[in-house]
Each structure stands twice: as C-alpha cells, then as structure tokens.
Amino acid sequence: MNSQGENLPTPYAHGIEEETGVSLALARRIAARDAGRKFWTRFVTIKPSQSIRFWFSVAAPSSAGVILTDWEYSSVEVAIGLFSILTVLLIPTNFAAAFARMSAKDRLQLRAQGLKSKASYPGVERIINTLDERILRERVRILTSLMATLSLLAILNIETGHIVKTILVSLAILFGAISWMNTFQLEGSIPMRSNSFPLLSLHAPTLHDSILSNVLSEVLLVHLDPETASDWDEWVHSLSLGVREGMTSKSAVEEMLVSLHLNYRGRIDDEEMMSQIKRVFKVSTIDRLVDTDSKFNIDSIQRLLAHTRAWQPGLFRLTDRLQDSMENGKINFNDISWRMDVDLQPRCSDGQGALFVMLHNSGEAEETVEVEIVTAEGEPEFQNFRLPVPRLQGGEKQTLAKLLNTSLVLWIGLAWPDSESGSHPVQVMLKGEDGVALTSMVVYTTLTSRLHPESVGMKMTDAAEEVRKLALSVRE
C-alpha cells in the first residue's frame, strides 16, 4: 500500500461533473431561446406594427405599378424607399418565427433539465411542421421584398432602355405581389403569443376516443397541445390527495369543469361556482386553484374551457339543452325510460363533421344497447356500436354534473367523399338488447367547401380568439 494514503480513483465523478456543466449550459441556452421568442413575438405584435407591415406590403408593389403608367408623379425612388422600409420591417418577424420554432422544439422534443419528449401525445409533428412552414414563408416574403428593391435599384444604377426598365419594374411588381400574399397569410395568426400556453393556438385535434366517460375532461384534453396535455395529466394526478372523500381526482376535475361552464353561461354566479368547487376539493387544492401563479388555476382553466368550447360547440349545445330541459321541467326521468339527444354541426367543410350522441337510461337497471348511425353517402355509410349504458341514480336531486356522469356520450367523426355537396341526412337509431328500436333521430348537415363558423380554419381562429378575450378580461 502507498504510505502516503493515495486517493482511490473515482471513474464516474468527473463524468458527472461534466454532465452537470453541460446541463446547466443547456438550461441557459433553452432559457435564452425562450426569452428571445417572448421578446420578438411581443415586438412584432405591438398593435400598429401588423397594420404597418400589411399596408407597406400593399403600397410598395402599387408604387412600382404606377411607374408602368408613365404618370408624371410616379417615382422609382419612392418605390425603392417603400420596398426598403418593408424589407426592414420584415426582419423582426423572421426572428420571431425562428425563435418560436426553436422554443417549440425545446418544449416538445428535448429531454434535458426536467424536460421530457412529448412524442406520445398527438400533434407534435404537426406543430413543428407548421412552424417550419412559417419560417419558409417569412423568408420568402423578406427575400422577395429585397429582390424587388434590387430590381428597382438596377434601374437607377444601370443605363437601361425602355424594355429593360419595363422588365425590371414588372419583376419588382411580381416580387411585391408574392410578398403581399405571404403577408396576408402570416399577419393574421402570429403563433406562440401566450406565455402560459404558447403552443395551444397551433394545435388541432386529430385522434380521440369515440366513447367519452368524463365528458368535459376528455374533450378538453384532446384539444390541448402536447406540452399542456402532459402538464395537465401531471396536475390531475397531483390532486389525488386533495379531493373530498368519495371523489377521485378525475371526477373532481370533471365536476369543476361543469361548474366553470355553468358560470360562463351565466347559470350560476361566482359565489355558487366556488361553493360547488369546494364540495369536491379540499382547502389545500382550493388554494392552488385561486393562486394566480399556478399554471392551472380557475382563470386559466376557464380559458382552456373556452378554447375547447370554440372547437366543439356541438357538445356544449348538447350540454346546454340538457341543462335547459332539467331547469324548465321539460324532462322527467321518472316518466321516461330513455332519453337521446343528437348534435351535428349545420355545415361541414372538407367532407368532415363531428356527431355527438348523448344517452340517458332511467330504467330499472344498466342495459346494453345498440346505437346505429346511418350517414347518407358517407364513408362509412353505416356504423354500429353495442354499449352498456349506466342507470340513472334515482331518489336524489339531479344536477348537470350527475347527469353527465351517468350518461353515455359518443363522439363520432363523419366523412363524405370530396365529390359530395349539399344537404345530407344522418340517422341515429337506438335499439334495445332484443334489437327492437327504442327511439330514432335524423339530423341534417350541408356539405360545403367554403369557410363557415364551424369549419376547421374558423374553429382554430375562434379558439385562439376566445382564449385571448378571456385572458384580457382576467387581466382587467
């Protein structure tokens, strides 16, 4: 043995120190990219700036077009000035797009510093591809603006004849038109403006279950972007010790969402809403729900619910009709065995629609039923579901939350060939275990390729607008 007491080697210690240093450097780089995203997005969304960029993108090619008319007041110098200013104005938007994509990749695909990949959640690739496309469009519009400027500068710096001058001006007009078309597409929807849920406006639901158990919770989760959905799952799981006896975290969240929806519709006031929430959550959880620094508090959840409501108005129409019927005494579950309600959007774009079916069983026991859906000229034309429907609990006061909890709700995607248009019927038939029809409903939708209030594009716009409005009202 070495009498000097030589230290034993520690083969892993050096690697751990290096990994820690790399992780800290990576964390700083991630924070810097997200800070850049916040700064440039805030900068390019200053209220007048979007209008200024739009009108310069119109004025610049228009000023070049005037040159071709040989109008006495037309000026190449003015056109050069307008295109030059437009090019400078488009520099910040390119930075905003680049930082938005870097931040999104960090949030969705990076596995470091507490971050985890969200690849298991649908929609990751779509969000990244959307941001990639935006970067491409941003580069196209700034480069075309720059090329238009250079084309006009060539007229001043090179001796050109009438034909060459006409060609150069025409090129400037063409480049300006391309820049304007991209401006028209880009300025209407600048992504990742929210600091709380930056990816929410980029997400569109793709896959979902046909049978909904916790109705509002499951529909809300489908409409959350992968990052928010992952955080939501963790948050719901963390509530398991903060709910009242007899409740689970999922059932408590479902009842809270029902209360928030009723408050939004004006059916109950804020005091009654909080009273209902306190019936399912303990004090410790209530403190978290009213904490403005918490990612998921009452205000932010109301925003997410507004986002979901804009995406799937059909489900909330069903819910509101159920509440109306219950309040107005139009239904008495003691007098009927089955209640079925159906909602299909009045117009369907791109040959796709969402059908919601809500069933209530007020019979003597749980019963298995068949739900047949016949879609005229649809793909497929016939769908059949054989499902058990729970029995309503009698002898107690019915609330909307209890009625939703004991209902069977189907969310069925419908599709038609691209060649189809006009009004199309959809029949929903409820059959008992013996195959005898219990009730049937027929709803109609109009297939169209035009934009309308419930088309996918308009839903994305409305969902983002609902969240923005609610965020502004909360700030005020």
Buried (B, 14 or more C-beta within 10 A) or exposed (E): EEEEEEEEEEEEEEEEEEEEEEEEEBBEEBEEBBEBBBBBBEEBBEEEBBEBBBEBBBBBBBBBBBBEEEEEEBEBEBBBBBBBBBBEBBEBBBBBBBBBBBBBBBBBBBEEBEBEEBEEBBBBEBBBEBBEEBBEBBBBBBBBBBBBBBBBBBBEEEEBEEEEBEEBBBBBBBBBBBBBBBBEEBBEBBBBBBEBBBBBBBBBBEEBEEEBBBBBBBBBBBBBBBBBBBBBEEBBEEBEEBBEEEBBBBBBBBBBBBBBBBBBEEBBEEEEBBEBBBEBBBEEBBEBBEEEEBEBBBBBBBBBBBBBBBBBBBBBBBBBBBBEBBEEEEBEBEEEBBBBBBBBBBBBBBBBBBBBBBBBBBBEEEBEBBBBBBBBEBEEEEBEBEBEBBBBEEEEEBBBBBBBBBBBBBBBEBBBEEEBEEEBEBBBBBBBEEEEEBBBBEBEBBBBEEEBEBBBEBBBBBBBBBBBEBBEEBEE
